[in-house]
Amino acid sequence: MEFLQNNLIYLIPAMGLIGILVMAVKSAWVNKQDAGDKNMQELAGYIADGAMAFLKAEWRVLSIFVVFTAALLAYSGTIHEVNGVALHSSWIIAIAFIIGAVFSATAGYIGMKAATKANVRTTQAARTSLKQALKVSFTGGTVMGLGVAGLAILGLGGLFIVFLKVFNVVEPNSTEMKTAIEVLTGFSLGAESIALFARVGGGIYTKAADVGADLVGKVEAGIPEDDVRNPATIADNVGDNVGDVAGMGADLFGSYVATILATMVLGQEIVVDKLNGIAVDNLNGFSPVLLPMVICGLGILFSIVGTWFVRIKGEDSNVQTALNLGNWGSIVITAIASYFVVTAMLPEHLHLRGVNFSSLDVFYSIIVGLVVGTLMSIITEYYTAMGKGPVNSIIQQSGTGHATNIIGGLSVGMKSTVAPILVLAGGIIFSYAFAGLYGVAIAAAGMMATTAMQLAIDAFGPIADNAGGIAEMSQLPPEVRERTDNLDAVGNTTAATGKGFAIASAALTSLALFAAFVGVAGISAIDIYKAPVLAGLFVGAMIPFIFSALCIAAVGKAAMDMVQEVRRQFREIPGIMEYKAKPEYEKCVAISTKASIREMMLPGAIALLVPILVGFGFKGVFPSVSSAEILGGLLAGVTVSGVLMGIFQSNAGGAWDNAKKSFEKGVEINGEMHYKKSEPHKASVTGDTVGDPFKDTSGPSMNILIKLMSIVSLVIAPYIAVTGTGATVKLTAPVTPTELSVKPTNGLKVVRVTQNVTAIKKAAIKNF
């Protein structure tokens, strides 16, 4: 036990390293699987090359952004005082930012590389059995999940150890510790910045290609989805990798890091009682700071165990049930282990911002987070899965045309916000009731603990989708496409539940980051009775709408270019429809690449610049209201509006997509069976086309938007902090000692003398 206490901090990056090592083993296994015939490998090569070309183009642009931002952060770290108030930062924050950006990009690359290897091997496996196809596709997803979580824990835990040494941190409640945490926020800022551009850019890419391929190929030319004759089909399959895999990998990497960091910021404020000068947690008072990293590190190990449960027996087995079993297995193991970890690490009594709670209360908060994550997945699955009421309602409304299909999808999306918001609200209330703001933050960390498993399930979907595309383009037997379609339909639902999981964690994380911002900025409350604060609230609520509009418009513009190019090739290249000529796939890939790189800049600039403009632009403008309060109002508006928009768009898009896929096996509308190429099916294709940018571009970007704006605000908080109005406070009330009983393990009663906080507060109010 003593060995663990002395070396616990070093075990954190070690657990991340274990995740990466297991990832390498699984990646090697995927690479050894049969990649099919020469034609299949050629098509898979086109997809892999297109995905890599996009990432390289994106990295060239983002490298300029990273260097410029790092220079600004390095300069800000040299400022040690503002208005007579000492700042706790360092130029090293620039290095942390660069490392966070590189790790985030690497996480996306790992996922993309694994997916482009697993897709064609899943197709080949589907020629033998559904069981083998699931094994290959899910193992490919596991590579991504373990890579992302492993890199996050390794990077965050490793940097924390380095910063403790660099800044000579001895006590958790010290100026040196504040500096270490402030510098560590640079890592999260770098991760979230790259995640936003990767998610938005990848989303624009994939949906521009998808919409163009669907409108001309399926609707106008009447050829199947992923038909080799469609010039946009390669770009469409590339998009699945750069958007749903690389983008999602960077997205959840950023979420993972931000969640842990927010909990660490609040944990640093907790005062751990001492016995004979030694912290009673036997970790020198660092236990509340280390706990989120330990929980998430163990979550990697339990996610590895959870992957063992994802198995099916035969062709009639339920793939969704197998994935759910693995997910719930990792959650249950994490919940059980959390009890022993929390009670072993934390002292019996803790205090944060006037709230007293126990180690058991922290454990209960973690359970709340796990329950919230599970319920969000169940609710999202209900609203987006085939065979459920919401999707069936859209199918029925497709029978009367395109317009009623759109109306039905919008209605489902809006209804789908009710239950998740109630679950989130309940989660916030209960976790706060148990352990205050630290409870809310640790609940989010508990939810994110099984990110490796969640991401493995999420990445499985695009791999299965690509596998189906390769099967169609290779003109393989129908039973192969049936198996890949089975996996793909489940993948649509898992993708939707993954996005619901991400937005739920973002809501809790943003609240924790908001609480950290309030503490660092020196404000006690956000008073919306003040007109500038209320104005900030309204402006913040507007930002997710303009952000979504820009993303959707970007998809529309790029899709128009794609439609024109596909039509041109059908018109000008004779023999395409007769399989006598090969389409110019590379031109469609180039259209999506250029459009996504060009159009991702403005939405990204909004998330990064608005907090800076508000924080510094309104500094000193209003005598009775600080810019920090206005920025706080802005963040509140962005968070609430962004969560609602994210849930609405992701679920509406997912429901539209599965409504369309339901026609592949046939659906009954008013007593009559309808299949592909029927009029109701054409209406469902229109709905799916509208929903594509909802579920894969603007919707999933909401969680990054709200977290990134909160992190930027946290980084600038020391520079806009409230320094007081010049009033003098005299304490005239008597200050009497009080006794705090601490119950150490040896049974002795220890008395610690503190100041009477109530007396201080009364005196301050009386004399202000």
Secondary structure, 3 states (H helix, E strand, C coil): CHHHHHHHHHHHHHHHHHHHHHHHHHHHHHHHCCCCCHHHHHHHHHHHHHHHHHHHHHHHHHHHHHHHHHHHHHHHCCCCEECCEECCCCCCHHHHHHHHHHHHHHHHHHHHHHHHHHHHHHHHHHCCCHHHHHHHHHHHHHHHHHHHHHHHHHHHHHHHHHHHHHCCCCCCCCHHHHHHHHHHHHHHHHHHHHHHHHHHHHHHHHHHHHHHHHHHHHHHCCCCCCCCCCCCHHHHHHHHHHHHHHHHHHHHHHHHHHHHHHHHHHHHHCCCCEECCEECCCCCCCHHHHHHHHHHHHHHHHHHHHHCCCCCCCCCCCHHHHHHHHHHHHHHHHHHHHHHHHHHHCCCEEEECCEEEEHHHHHHHHHHHHHHHHHHHHHHHHHHCCCCHHHHHHHHHHCCCHHHHHHHHHHHHHHCCHHHHHHHHHHHHHHHHHHHHHHHHHHHHHHHCCHHHHHHHHHHHHHHHHHHHHHHHCCCCHHHHHHHHHHHHHHHHHHHHHHHHHHHHHHHHHHHHHHHHHHHHCCCCCCCCCHHHHHHHHHHHHHHHHHHHHHHHHHHHHHHHHHHHHHHHHHHCCCCCCCCCCCCHHHHHHHHHHHHHHHCHHHHHHHHHHHHHHHHHCCCCECCECHHHHHHHHHHHHHHHHHHHHHHHHHHHHHHHHHHHHCCCCEEECCEEECCCCHHHHHHHHHHHHHHHHHHHHHHHHHHHHHHHHHHHHHHHHHCCCCCCCCCCCCCCCCCCEEEEECCCCCCCEEEEECCHHHHHHHHHHHC
